[in-house]
Amino acid sequence: MAENIDDIIANFELLDDWDDRYRYLIELGRNLETLDADAHTEANKVRGCASQVWLQTNINRELGSPVLNFKGDSDAHIVRGLVYLILQVYSGRNASEILDTDVRDLFDRLGLDAHLTPQRSNGVRAMVERIKSDARDAATSAKSD
């Protein structure tokens, strides 16, 4: 991922106009690591999003506590930016950190909660729930090993 959360927050704060913030969000979406075409499957599709969104989960169990890495994609430019933001928060973290992290604080700080359509807000919740579900499954699996 090209930018960290602090850089993204700082860049958002520099942009007063919401058209500019949306353009920046679209630009962030261009930084998403490419999701292979064969990963655009029903199993990776996120339910509850108005746009098509796919999340691919890779779990690394080598460090004891499972670490989840995500790749994502969408057919909508702004949503790709939202996917990028969400992956910045959650990807590369262990399952318990993911379960303890609430992305709403970031979205509120960036002003996105107030400026996203209800459909996009529902899609964000669906993406986060999918990530947290994968984290719960990984944590449960690690306990049973």
Secondary structure by P-SEA (a helix, b strand, c coil): ccccaaaaaaaaaacccaaaaaaaaaaaaaaccccccccccccccccccccbbbbbbbbbcccccbbbbbbbccccaaaaaaaaaaaaacccccaaaaaaccaaaaaaaacccccccaaaaaaaaaaaaaaaaaaaaaaaaaaac
